[in-house]
């Protein structure tokens, strides 16, 4: 009795559409968005990048840095669009963006901690 229930539950879950964290796959229209929504690895990378972007967007920034943060995000979206449905291009782009976001978050948190603690010696 349990086996058919497990089978049908698994079957139902497999028919659910893939969902990337940073945008609604039901509204995907461009080749890059469709590729991300249709590929488990790209969808996972997009989810990871989306979480990092959210964290990065919450980091306190000095004057002028917020504009640069948005410019970088726009540049990423333009590059993603340029990849079209090329999975290798998209994978490389997401890997690079994730690495960049991790680096930016780390750097900004160090700067923020320096200002909070008043440790002017180790701020650079």
Secondary structure, DSSP 8 states (H G I E B T S, - for coil): -HHHHHHHHHHHHHTS----TTS-GGG--SHHHHHHHH-HHHHHHHHHHHHHHHHHHHS---TTHHHHHHHHHHHHHHHHHHHTT-HHHHHHHHHHHHHHHHHHHHHHHHHHHHHHHT-GGG--
